[in-house]
Amino acid sequence: MQFICPKHRSQYASATENELINYCFHWMQESEKHYKNREWAKVLPYVGSAYDIANMLMERGGFNRMPPSLMMLSAMYLSNVFHHMDREEDADMVLILAYNRLAKSKLAEQIKTDKALDYAEHLMDEPSHGHILQSQLNMKMLQRSYDSQLLH
């Protein structure tokens, strides 16, 4: 699942870590106006691109704690957008891929007190997503909703 085209991906490959981090935050913040208006198709390119950048940062490795945080935030946000677009398989897949990326990161392997594993665990706790996005991005998330069906 990729949102940034190969041409732009190669351009971002030469960007510094700080530039990529700034793009990631900028795109997530720029998406907020469309998110509030429930314009999911307009939100998706912003948040998907932020998710791609977070993946690029994670691929670079290193010991900066910001890329794992961005991986968690962008995955939570993207999963939520997919849910609102009725793309449940994609919503779940984003969380699973991000969880695996975080759990297997160099940072998680080499620093036992690392946040990457905490971030991975937060991904699987969907009720906490709204609080985390509120505290980290200062953005109110429209919570996922599930149909309740009785067995009898």
N, C-alpha and C positions, 0 to 999 in steps of 0.2 A: 504494500500500500504506500504509494508515493504521491505527493501533491506538488512538489517542485519539479519542473521539467528538467531533462538532462542538461540543457544549455545553461539554465540558471544554477543548477546544482554544481556545475563545474566552476561557475563564477564564485559561488559561496565557498567552494573548497579552498580558495586562496584567502578568504577573509580571516581576520584574527578571531580568537575566541571571544573577546569582548564585543566585537562587531556582531558576531552571531548571537550572542546573548541579548544584545540590544534589539536585533531584529525580532527575536523570539518574543520578548516582552512587548515590543511595539505592536506586532501583529495581533497578539492576544488582546491588547488594550484597544486597538482600532476596531476589533470585531464587536466590541461591547454594544455599540449603538444598534447594530443589526440584531444582536442577540436579544436585546431588550424588546425589539420590535418583532421578534420571532421570525426573522428573515433567515432561515436556516441555510438556504442556498448561498446567501451572501456571507454568512459566518464561516462556512466550511473552508473556503480557500485560505482565509486568514489563519484559522486554527490548525488546519492541516499543514500549512507551511511552517507554522511554529513547531508542530510535532516533528516534521522532517528535519528542521534545524536542530532540535533537541537530539534527534537520532544521530545527526552528523557530529554533534559535540560529543556524544557518548562514544561514537566510533573512534574519535581521536584519542580517547583514553585520558590519562592524566589523573591528577588528584584534586582538581578544582571541584568544590562541592556544588557549584551552581548548575552544571549540566544535569546531574541526577534530579535536582529539584525541578528544573525545567521539563525534564522527561515526565516526571510525575504530574506536574500541573497541566502540561499540554495534553497528556493522555487522558486525564480526568475530563478536561474541557472537551476534547474531541469526542470522547465516548458519549458524553452528555448530548452533544450536537447530533451525533449519529442516532441516538435514541429518539430525539425529537423529530428526526427525519424518518422514523420507523425503519431504521437500518440496524436492527438489534444484533445481527451477527457481526457487523462491523464494529458496533459499540463494544461488544464483548472482546472481539479480536484485538482491538487497540489496547485494552487493559491487559490482556494476556501477553501481548508482544512487549509492552512497556515493562510489565512485571519481570519477564524473562531477561530483558536487557538490563534492568537495574540489579537483579539478583546475581547476574553473571559479570557485572562490571569489575574492572580492575580495582576500582576504589573499594568495592564491597569485599573483594578477595584479600586485599592487602591491609585494610584498616579495620580491625575488629569492631571498633566503636562507630563505624561509618553510618551515615544517614541513608545511604543508598538502599540498604535493606529495610530501614524504616519506611522510606518512600515506597518501596515495592509493596510492603504490607498495607500501606494506606490505599493503594490502588484497589485492593480487594475489599475494602471497607466502604462501599458506595454511600452509605448514609453520612460519612464524614466528608465526602467530596465538597459539598456546599460550604461547609465551615472552612475547609482548607483554601478553596478558591477565594472566599471572602477575606480571609486573613492575609493571603499571599498576593492577590491581585486586586483586592478591594472591589470585588465584583460579586453581585448577588446572582447565584445560579438558580435556574428553574429546575427544581428537583425532578428526578426521574419518577415516573408514575407507573404502577403496575396494576393490571386488572386483577381484581380478586375474584376467584371462582371457587365456589363451594364444591366439595366432593359429593355432597348429597343434595 
